[in-house]
Amino acid sequence: MSRDDFDLRQLDAFSGRLMELAQRRMPKETRKFIMKSGNKLRKLTAAKARQLTKKKTGNYRKGIKRGKVYKYRNEETAIRVYDASPHAHLLEYGHRQVTKSGREVSFVRGYRVFEQARRAFEQEFIEDCEAFIDEMIEEGLR
């Protein structure tokens, strides 16, 4: 009868290094990664806005911005991409077109720029996250 022994000392050392890395370096690296991802999403959103809005839209395209990194529900690190223009919600979700007397003429459909940009960016973000995790694990091995 053979007996298999496992030496768990190396695994324990590796997990210890990963925990140290997570406590010491991860918050800073994660923040940088989230900011870079936010910048990518902002650029993609601006490109979608240029593509979808052919008519003059005021400062809608100029108002697309990346927010700050924050804790979402006290556990997840997140970042926001938004439009600071006061009329952005009208172009995004649509609005009623009314005359001066208040009579509704038609409904202008929204462009849904942010939704389309989010869908287009989703796969790229997943790939970036996997690469970031691999990089952190490799750094933890050193």
C-alpha positions as a Python dict, from the first residue, in 0.01 Angstrom:
ca = {
    (1, 'M'): (0, 0, 0),
    (2, 'S'): (144, 339, -100),
    (3, 'R'): (114, 652, 102),
    (4, 'D'): (92, 999, -56),
    (5, 'D'): (215, 1292, 148),
    (6, 'F'): (156, 1653, 61),
    (7, 'D'): (389, 1929, 169),
    (8, 'L'): (160, 2224, 240),
    (9, 'R'): (433, 2459, 362),
    (10, 'Q'): (479, 2615, 17),
    (11, 'L'): (104, 2659, -22),
    (12, 'D'): (85, 2824, 319),
    (13, 'A'): (373, 3057, 230),
    (14, 'F'): (206, 3147, -100),
    (15, 'S'): (-129, 3223, 67),
    (16, 'G'): (53, 3432, 328),
    (17, 'R'): (221, 3636, 53),
    (18, 'L'): (-114, 3684, -125),
    (19, 'M'): (-277, 3808, 195),
    (20, 'E'): (11, 4049, 253),
    (21, 'L'): (-17, 4170, -105),
    (22, 'A'): (-392, 4219, -70),
    (23, 'Q'): (-355, 4420, 250),
    (24, 'R'): (-61, 4631, 144),
    (25, 'R'): (-68, 4684, -233),
    (26, 'M'): (-409, 4582, -366),
    (27, 'P'): (-610, 4890, -271),
    (28, 'K'): (-370, 5117, -457),
    (29, 'E'): (-340, 4888, -760),
    (30, 'T'): (-715, 4821, -768),
    (31, 'R'): (-789, 5193, -760),
    (32, 'K'): (-553, 5252, -1056),
    (33, 'F'): (-711, 4965, -1249),
    (34, 'I'): (-1065, 5093, -1186),
    (35, 'M'): (-967, 5446, -1295),
    (36, 'K'): (-812, 5315, -1618),
    (37, 'S'): (-1124, 5110, -1686),
    (38, 'G'): (-1339, 5416, -1622),
    (39, 'N'): (-1133, 5615, -1871),
    (40, 'K'): (-1176, 5342, -2132),
    (41, 'L'): (-1551, 5335, -2075),
    (42, 'R'): (-1571, 5715, -2096),
    (43, 'K'): (-1388, 5714, -2430),
    (44, 'L'): (-1611, 5438, -2564),
    (45, 'T'): (-1923, 5623, -2446),
    (46, 'A'): (-1808, 5945, -2613),
    (47, 'A'): (-1743, 5755, -2937),
    (48, 'K'): (-2092, 5599, -2921),
    (49, 'A'): (-2241, 5944, -2858),
    (50, 'R'): (-2064, 6085, -3165),
    (51, 'Q'): (-2185, 5788, -3368),
    (52, 'L'): (-2550, 5799, -3255),
    (53, 'T'): (-2620, 6172, -3222),
    (54, 'K'): (-2593, 6328, -3565),
    (55, 'K'): (-2793, 6645, -3492),
    (56, 'K'): (-2670, 6932, -3277),
    (57, 'T'): (-2715, 6823, -2917),
    (58, 'G'): (-2577, 7119, -2728),
    (59, 'N'): (-2295, 7016, -2497),
    (60, 'Y'): (-2414, 6657, -2459),
    (61, 'R'): (-2095, 6505, -2598),
    (62, 'K'): (-1868, 6739, -2404),
    (63, 'G'): (-2044, 6657, -2079),
    (64, 'I'): (-1948, 6287, -2067),
    (65, 'K'): (-1723, 6245, -1764),
    (66, 'R'): (-1564, 5983, -1541),
    (67, 'G'): (-1638, 6006, -1172),
    (68, 'K'): (-1429, 5915, -870),
    (69, 'V'): (-1356, 5566, -741),
    (70, 'Y'): (-1594, 5482, -456),
    (71, 'K'): (-1716, 5190, -247),
    (72, 'Y'): (-2049, 5056, -374),
    (73, 'R'): (-2264, 4920, -91),
    (74, 'N'): (-1957, 4935, 138),
    (75, 'E'): (-1785, 4639, -27),
    (76, 'E'): (-1734, 4672, -402),
    (77, 'T'): (-1501, 4924, -561),
    (78, 'A'): (-1674, 5107, -846),
    (79, 'I'): (-1652, 5408, -1074),
    (80, 'R'): (-1917, 5603, -1260),
    (81, 'V'): (-1931, 5740, -1613),
    (82, 'Y'): (-2201, 6005, -1648),
    (83, 'D'): (-2309, 6308, -1846),
    (84, 'A'): (-2308, 6638, -1660),
    (85, 'S'): (-2526, 6818, -1916),
    (86, 'P'): (-2864, 6929, -1779),
    (87, 'H'): (-3045, 6784, -2082),
    (88, 'A'): (-2857, 6451, -2096),
    (89, 'H'): (-3144, 6249, -1951),
    (90, 'L'): (-3373, 6374, -2228),
    (91, 'L'): (-3140, 6252, -2501),
    (92, 'E'): (-3060, 5929, -2318),
    (93, 'Y'): (-3414, 5814, -2231),
    (94, 'G'): (-3631, 6015, -2471),
    (95, 'H'): (-3881, 6294, -2413),
    (96, 'R'): (-4217, 6432, -2523),
    (97, 'Q'): (-4205, 6704, -2785),
    (98, 'V'): (-4463, 6971, -2699),
    (99, 'T'): (-4570, 7301, -2852),
    (100, 'K'): (-4567, 7631, -2663),
    (101, 'S'): (-4931, 7579, -2576),
    (102, 'G'): (-4847, 7245, -2411),
    (103, 'R'): (-4997, 7013, -2672),
    (104, 'E'): (-4793, 6698, -2723),
    (105, 'V'): (-4680, 6666, -3084),
    (106, 'S'): (-4471, 6349, -3068),
    (107, 'F'): (-4230, 6147, -2862),
    (108, 'V'): (-3858, 6161, -2937),
    (109, 'R'): (-3696, 5824, -2868),
    (110, 'G'): (-3382, 5817, -2654),
    (111, 'Y'): (-3040, 5724, -2791),
    (112, 'R'): (-2948, 5492, -2498),
    (113, 'V'): (-2581, 5582, -2547),
    (114, 'F'): (-2467, 5472, -2201),
    (115, 'E'): (-2651, 5140, -2219),
    (116, 'Q'): (-2498, 5056, -2558),
    (117, 'A'): (-2151, 5158, -2443),
    (118, 'R'): (-2187, 4944, -2130),
    (119, 'R'): (-2283, 4640, -2335),
    (120, 'A'): (-1995, 4697, -2579),
    (121, 'F'): (-1743, 4741, -2294),
    (122, 'E'): (-1855, 4445, -2083),
    (123, 'Q'): (-1642, 4174, -2250),
    (124, 'E'): (-1333, 4396, -2266),
    (125, 'F'): (-1370, 4473, -1894),
    (126, 'I'): (-1393, 4102, -1807),
    (127, 'E'): (-1075, 4033, -2005),
    (128, 'D'): (-899, 4327, -1836),
    (129, 'C'): (-1004, 4197, -1493),
    (130, 'E'): (-867, 3851, -1568),
    (131, 'A'): (-536, 4001, -1682),
    (132, 'F'): (-522, 4220, -1368),
    (133, 'I'): (-583, 3921, -1141),
    (134, 'D'): (-317, 3717, -1321),
    (135, 'E'): (-74, 4007, -1283),
    (136, 'M'): (-146, 4033, -911),
    (137, 'I'): (-99, 3660, -861),
    (138, 'E'): (232, 3667, -1049),
    (139, 'E'): (344, 3959, -836),
    (140, 'G'): (245, 3765, -527),
    (141, 'L'): (467, 3477, -636),
    (142, 'R'): (774, 3701, -642),
}
